């Protein structure tokens, strides 16, 4: 049976949409949102109607017949902790999003809202797949070192789980029998340990792990405490410094890997040192997650937008290659494909749908 799937993926400054006929991508468009327009909204949820209108207009411009849709799938956000899988968007989820019952505010929260409203007008189902809040942590993984603070399972689970399944297929083994260390290299970075089909531990791109193009990752605690209390910052300015103005951007004034590589080629030693330091921190994190699996690793998997850089991947392999003979690279984020594949598994009865 053929299925026509509308995919919705809201991001910080844009909303990506795509139309799939089964696995075949009919079209994909990245709808850019003017920064000043977004700043006019008090919070992420307030952007809902604005973004939905932009999606409907883009579909109309493409002459998409909404009546032809089989389902709508939206990216899942930092909801309450959930196991991996494909979920039906239901009233309980919509209520939690609208009342602020989620772990953090992120544009991905809008994916389910918009998908549900479009689907309801067509009397079809809306889904989300492997949300940011996938939580299959071992209890040991939750300890932070301070009783007041528990480590959260928030990661790039959508793309990470998809490439894990691709790696298992390459190895000719069921995903449920594989152990992987997976590295998602994007604006934020996730390093995760997958043990026999479950993500049992991972870094949180907003709170720990290596620094990335925009985010600080783990920081020395006492200097951070002093920075917070030096009288020059509010909670909002500190959060912005950690998650949007940190990492490579704070050192070099840019979060563009290509630009940094061009600066290195021109002999910029500061750019080279920062670039190498980011590789080094990621490699150390891979080593830590290899320990989670006690060294029993079927493959190390590298993915995300930065994985398009051959130089970056080559340098990373130099540090981590001794850990495992198999290193697979799947460049790009693959979120639209992952959302589509997740829904198809449910529609084809290969996987049971889950209830929020």
Backbone torsions as a table, in degrees:
resi	resn	phi	psi	omega
1	UNK	NA	141.4	179.0
2	UNK	-93.0	139.9	178.8
3	UNK	-124.5	136.1	175.4
4	UNK	-106.6	120.2	-169.0
5	UNK	-121.9	125.0	172.3
6	UNK	-93.7	126.4	-177.1
7	UNK	-113.7	132.3	-176.7
8	UNK	-127.1	125.8	-175.7
9	UNK	-137.4	90.2	179.8
10	UNK	-74.6	132.9	176.2
11	UNK	-122.4	-174.4	-172.8
12	UNK	-59.4	-48.6	-176.2
13	UNK	-118.3	8.6	-177.1
14	UNK	-158.4	168.0	173.2
15	UNK	-129.1	119.5	178.1
16	UNK	-90.8	135.8	174.5
17	UNK	-128.3	154.6	176.9
18	UNK	-152.9	154.3	174.5
19	UNK	-120.0	125.5	179.2
20	UNK	-117.1	140.8	165.1
21	UNK	-106.9	104.4	-167.7
22	UNK	53.5	-127.8	-179.1
23	UNK	-84.1	-6.5	-176.1
24	UNK	-85.0	123.7	179.1
25	UNK	-79.8	116.1	178.4
26	UNK	-77.9	-43.7	172.7
27	UNK	-162.9	160.8	174.4
28	UNK	-142.1	140.0	178.9
29	UNK	-139.5	139.1	175.8
30	UNK	-104.1	106.3	-177.6
31	UNK	-83.6	109.4	-179.7
32	UNK	-78.5	139.2	177.7
33	UNK	-112.9	130.8	178.4
34	UNK	-62.2	132.1	-176.7
35	UNK	-59.4	-39.4	-179.6
36	UNK	-65.7	-35.5	178.1
37	UNK	-65.3	-42.1	-179.9
38	UNK	-68.2	-35.4	180.0
39	UNK	-66.0	-20.1	179.9
40	UNK	-70.9	-15.7	-180.0
41	UNK	-92.2	140.0	-177.9
42	UNK	-65.6	-43.4	-178.3
43	UNK	-141.7	174.7	-178.8
44	UNK	-59.1	-45.1	-175.9
45	UNK	-62.7	-30.0	179.9
46	UNK	-67.8	-14.9	179.4
47	UNK	-81.5	-3.4	-171.0
48	UNK	-52.3	-57.6	-175.2
49	UNK	-66.1	-37.6	178.4
50	UNK	-59.1	-47.3	-178.3
51	UNK	-71.0	-38.6	179.3
52	UNK	-62.2	-43.6	179.1
53	UNK	-60.2	-39.3	179.1
54	UNK	-64.9	-37.6	179.0
55	UNK	-66.7	-47.7	-178.8
56	UNK	-60.4	-40.9	178.9
57	UNK	-64.2	-43.9	-179.6
58	UNK	-62.1	-40.3	178.1
59	UNK	-66.3	-39.0	178.0
60	UNK	-64.8	-40.4	178.4
61	UNK	-62.9	-29.1	179.0
62	UNK	-88.9	1.9	-178.9
63	UNK	58.6	38.9	177.9
64	UNK	-79.8	126.3	176.0
65	UNK	-84.1	104.2	-176.5
66	UNK	-59.8	-28.5	-180.0
67	UNK	-65.7	-15.3	-180.0
68	UNK	-83.1	-8.9	-175.6
69	UNK	-71.5	139.3	174.3
70	UNK	-89.4	-43.2	179.9
71	UNK	-151.2	165.8	171.7
72	UNK	-123.5	136.6	178.4
73	UNK	-128.5	132.8	178.9
74	UNK	-116.9	152.6	176.8
75	UNK	-64.4	139.2	179.4
76	UNK	-88.9	138.8	-175.3
77	UNK	-99.2	-164.1	179.4
78	UNK	-78.7	65.2	179.3
79	UNK	-72.3	-165.6	171.9
80	UNK	-65.2	161.9	179.9
81	UNK	-58.2	131.1	-177.7
82	UNK	-137.4	151.8	171.8
83	UNK	-76.4	162.3	-178.2
84	UNK	-68.6	156.4	177.5
85	UNK	141.1	-172.6	180.0
86	UNK	-107.0	128.1	-174.3
87	UNK	-117.2	144.2	169.9
88	UNK	-77.4	132.8	174.2
89	UNK	-75.5	117.0	-177.3
90	UNK	-121.3	178.9	-176.8
91	UNK	-64.6	-31.3	180.0
92	UNK	-64.4	-42.5	177.9
93	UNK	-65.0	-46.2	-179.4
94	UNK	-59.2	-41.3	179.0
95	UNK	-62.6	-42.2	179.8
96	UNK	-64.5	-40.1	179.3
97	UNK	-64.9	-45.4	-175.5
98	UNK	-70.7	-25.5	-179.4
99	UNK	-98.8	3.6	177.4
100	UNK	80.0	19.4	-180.0
101	UNK	-87.4	70.6	178.4
102	UNK	-147.1	173.0	-170.6
103	UNK	-84.2	-30.9	176.7
104	UNK	-160.0	163.0	-178.3
105	UNK	-91.8	125.7	-179.7
106	UNK	-152.7	145.8	-179.2
107	UNK	-55.0	-24.9	179.9
108	UNK	-60.9	-20.0	175.5
109	UNK	-59.6	-28.3	-177.1
110	UNK	-74.8	-19.3	-177.0
111	UNK	-57.7	-47.6	-178.7
112	UNK	-69.2	-38.8	-179.8
113	UNK	-60.1	-50.5	-177.1
114	UNK	-68.5	-42.1	178.9
115	UNK	-59.0	-42.5	-178.1
116	UNK	-65.0	-43.7	-177.3
117	UNK	-67.8	-42.0	177.8
118	UNK	-64.0	-43.6	-178.8
119	UNK	-64.0	-40.5	-178.2
120	UNK	-62.3	-36.8	179.7
121	UNK	-67.6	-19.2	-178.2
122	UNK	-106.9	-0.1	-178.3
123	UNK	58.1	42.6	174.9
124	UNK	-125.7	174.5	-176.9
125	UNK	-90.4	151.7	172.0
126	UNK	-117.1	144.6	-177.0
127	UNK	-133.8	163.7	163.0
128	UNK	-135.4	158.8	-171.6
129	UNK	-133.2	134.4	173.8
130	UNK	36.7	71.5	-176.8
131	UNK	-68.2	169.9	177.4
132	UNK	-53.9	-30.1	-173.9
133	UNK	-91.8	21.0	173.9
134	UNK	-55.2	124.7	-175.9
135	UNK	-131.2	102.8	175.0
136	UNK	-125.7	28.1	-176.0
137	UNK	-61.6	142.6	161.4
138	UNK	-66.5	154.2	178.1
139	UNK	-59.9	-35.5	177.6
140	UNK	-59.2	-30.5	-176.1
141	UNK	-70.8	-17.4	-174.0
142	UNK	-84.8	-17.3	-176.7
143	UNK	-72.4	134.8	-178.2
144	UNK	-105.9	-27.5	-172.3
145	UNK	114.3	-8.4	175.3
146	UNK	-137.6	124.9	-173.2
147	UNK	-58.0	-31.4	-178.1
148	UNK	-69.2	-17.6	-173.7
149	UNK	-124.3	127.3	176.1
150	UNK	-111.2	138.3	176.3
151	UNK	-66.4	134.8	-178.7
152	UNK	-98.8	147.3	174.3
153	UNK	-91.8	87.5	175.8
154	UNK	-130.1	121.1	-171.7
155	UNK	-156.7	177.4	174.0
156	UNK	-82.6	56.9	-170.5
157	UNK	-62.4	-33.7	-175.1
158	UNK	-60.2	-55.3	-179.5
159	UNK	-72.6	-37.6	-176.9
160	UNK	-61.6	-43.4	-178.9
161	UNK	-69.3	-35.9	179.2
162	UNK	-63.9	-46.1	-178.4
163	UNK	-70.9	-26.3	174.2
164	UNK	-62.1	-41.5	179.0
165	UNK	-69.0	-35.8	176.6
166	UNK	-64.2	-42.8	179.4
167	UNK	-63.6	-41.5	178.1
168	UNK	-60.5	-40.2	178.9
169	UNK	-64.0	-41.2	177.8
170	UNK	-62.9	-35.0	179.9
171	UNK	-79.3	-13.5	-178.4
172	UNK	73.5	30.0	180.0
173	UNK	-126.9	152.1	172.4
174	UNK	-63.7	140.1	177.2
175	UNK	-54.3	-36.9	-177.8
176	UNK	-68.2	-6.9	177.8
177	UNK	-112.1	7.7	-174.2
178	UNK	-106.9	151.6	170.9
179	UNK	-117.3	125.6	-179.2
180	UNK	-132.0	148.0	159.7
181	UNK	-106.0	122.8	-174.2
182	UNK	-118.4	134.1	-177.4
183	UNK	-119.1	112.9	175.3
184	UNK	-99.3	115.4	-175.6
185	UNK	-105.9	100.5	178.7
186	UNK	-139.3	-156.5	174.6
187	UNK	-55.5	-38.6	167.5
188	UNK	-113.5	158.2	-175.7
189	UNK	-121.2	131.3	172.3
190	UNK	-114.2	131.8	167.3
191	UNK	-118.9	126.1	-171.8
192	UNK	-133.9	149.6	173.0
193	UNK	-106.1	121.5	176.1
194	UNK	-108.1	118.9	-178.2
195	UNK	-117.1	109.2	177.8
196	UNK	50.0	52.4	172.8
197	UNK	86.1	7.3	178.6
198	UNK	-132.6	142.8	177.7
199	UNK	-87.3	93.7	-168.9
200	UNK	-86.4	-12.7	175.6
201	UNK	-164.2	149.6	176.6
202	UNK	-163.0	157.5	171.2
203	UNK	-75.3	159.6	177.4
204	UNK	-112.4	113.3	-171.9
205	UNK	-57.3	-24.2	-179.0
206	UNK	-92.3	-10.1	-169.9
207	UNK	-132.7	-25.5	-178.4
208	UNK	-154.0	-167.5	-179.7
209	UNK	81.1	-165.4	-177.2
210	UNK	-74.3	158.0	173.0
211	UNK	-73.9	157.4	-173.9
212	UNK	-131.4	-173.4	179.9
213	UNK	-55.8	-34.3	-177.4
214	UNK	-121.8	-12.8	-169.6
215	UNK	-119.2	149.7	-171.8
216	UNK	-79.3	-25.7	-170.8
217	UNK	66.5	-156.5	179.6
218	UNK	-64.7	143.0	178.9
219	UNK	-130.4	154.2	171.4
220	UNK	-58.6	127.3	-168.0
221	UNK	-68.1	-47.2	-175.3
222	UNK	-65.5	-44.1	174.4
223	UNK	-59.8	-34.7	177.7
224	UNK	-66.3	-43.5	178.7
225	UNK	-60.0	-43.8	179.5
226	UNK	-64.0	-37.9	177.7
227	UNK	-62.7	-41.0	-179.2
228	UNK	-64.8	-30.4	-174.1
229	UNK	-109.9	20.8	-179.4
230	UNK	-85.4	3.4	176.4
231	UNK	83.7	0.5	-176.7
232	UNK	-105.1	-3.2	-173.5
233	UNK	-132.1	152.8	169.4
234	UNK	-108.5	174.7	177.1
235	UNK	-58.0	-42.7	-178.2
236	UNK	-65.2	-41.0	-178.6
237	UNK	-69.9	-34.0	176.8
238	UNK	-67.3	-44.6	178.7
239	UNK	-59.9	-41.3	178.7
240	UNK	-64.9	-40.4	-179.5
241	UNK	-63.7	-37.9	-177.5
242	UNK	-77.5	-39.1	-169.2
243	UNK	-110.1	-11.9	-179.6
244	UNK	-130.6	-19.4	-177.2
245	UNK	-122.2	14.0	-176.5
246	UNK	-98.3	-162.0	174.9
247	UNK	58.3	-142.0	-178.2
248	UNK	-57.9	-36.6	180.0
249	UNK	-59.6	-40.4	-178.3
250	UNK	-68.6	-30.4	179.9
251	UNK	-83.3	-38.8	-167.7
252	UNK	-118.6	-7.0	-180.0
253	UNK	77.1	10.0	177.0
254	UNK	-147.2	150.2	175.1
255	UNK	-113.1	14.0	-176.6
256	UNK	-93.8	110.1	-178.0
257	UNK	-59.1	-41.0	180.0
258	UNK	-61.2	-42.7	178.7
259	UNK	-62.4	-41.5	179.2
260	UNK	-63.6	-42.2	178.8
261	UNK	-64.5	-35.1	176.0
262	UNK	-66.8	-38.7	177.6
263	UNK	-65.5	-37.9	177.2
264	UNK	-63.2	-43.0	179.9
265	UNK	-61.6	-26.6	178.5
266	UNK	-88.1	2.8	176.2
267	UNK	94.4	19.1	-179.7
268	UNK	-78.4	104.4	-175.3
269	UNK	-70.5	-34.0	178.6
270	UNK	-65.1	-41.7	177.4
271	UNK	-62.9	-42.1	-179.0
272	UNK	-64.9	-43.1	-179.6
273	UNK	-65.0	-41.9	180.0
274	UNK	-66.0	-43.9	178.1
275	UNK	-58.5	-48.5	-179.8
276	UNK	-65.9	-34.1	179.2
277	UNK	-66.6	-37.5	178.2
278	UNK	-66.4	-43.9	175.5
279	UNK	-57.2	-45.7	-177.0
280	UNK	-61.6	-44.9	-179.7
281	UNK	-65.8	-39.3	177.5
282	UNK	-63.1	-43.2	-179.9
283	UNK	-61.3	-41.9	177.6
284	UNK	-60.8	-39.2	-180.0
285	UNK	-67.4	-39.2	176.0
286	UNK	-59.7	-42.6	177.2
287	UNK	-60.1	-39.9	179.4
288	UNK	-64.3	-39.9	-178.5
289	UNK	-78.4	-20.9	169.8
290	UNK	-65.1	-34.9	176.9
291	UNK	-65.8	-38.1	177.5
292	UNK	-53.2	-38.4	-178.7
293	UNK	-92.8	9.1	-179.7
294	UNK	54.6	31.3	177.2
295	UNK	79.1	-2.5	-180.0
296	UNK	-86.2	80.4	-172.0
297	UNK	-115.1	124.8	175.6
298	UNK	-76.8	-35.7	179.1
299	UNK	-165.9	153.4	166.3
300	UNK	-101.1	131.8	-175.8
301	UNK	-118.0	127.8	179.9
302	UNK	-113.8	129.7	-176.8
303	UNK	-145.6	-177.0	-179.5
304	UNK	95.9	170.7	-174.8
305	UNK	-62.6	-37.2	-178.6
306	UNK	-68.3	-19.2	179.7
307	UNK	-66.8	-10.7	173.0
308	UNK	-69.7	-20.3	-179.8
309	UNK	-80.8	110.6	179.0
310	UNK	-63.8	-36.4	180.0
311	UNK	-63.0	-47.0	-177.8
312	UNK	-63.6	-46.6	-179.0
313	UNK	-64.2	-39.7	179.2
314	UNK	-62.0	-44.4	179.1
315	UNK	-64.4	-39.5	179.3
316	UNK	-65.6	-41.9	178.3
317	UNK	-61.7	-34.0	178.8
318	UNK	-59.6	-35.3	-179.3
319	UNK	-81.3	-37.3	-168.2
320	UNK	-107.4	-6.3	-174.0
321	UNK	-57.1	-30.0	-178.0
322	UNK	-69.8	-17.1	-175.9
323	UNK	-75.1	-30.6	-176.0
324	UNK	-159.6	139.0	-178.7
325	UNK	-71.2	-27.2	-177.2
326	UNK	-98.7	114.8	173.3
327	UNK	-126.2	112.6	-179.8
328	UNK	-100.8	142.3	177.7
329	UNK	-121.9	121.9	174.3
330	UNK	-122.9	89.6	-174.7
331	UNK	-68.2	146.8	179.8
332	UNK	101.2	169.0	-175.5
333	UNK	-92.5	-30.4	171.4
334	UNK	61.9	19.8	-174.1
335	UNK	-68.9	-37.3	-179.0
336	UNK	-66.3	-41.0	176.6
337	UNK	-64.4	-42.4	-178.5
338	UNK	-63.6	-41.6	178.2
339	UNK	-62.7	-43.0	179.9
340	UNK	-64.4	-46.9	-179.0
341	UNK	-62.1	-38.4	179.8
342	UNK	-62.6	-42.8	178.5
343	UNK	-68.0	-41.6	-179.5
344	UNK	-62.2	-36.3	179.0
345	UNK	-60.9	-36.7	178.6
346	UNK	-74.2	-45.4	-178.4
347	UNK	-62.7	-32.7	-179.0
348	UNK	-90.5	7.0	177.7
349	UNK	64.1	24.5	176.3
350	UNK	-83.7	-16.5	-175.1
351	UNK	-151.2	141.4	178.6
352	UNK	-77.4	140.1	174.4
353	UNK	-71.1	148.3	-179.8
354	UNK	-107.6	155.9	-178.0
355	UNK	-109.6	129.1	177.9
356	UNK	-71.8	NA	NA
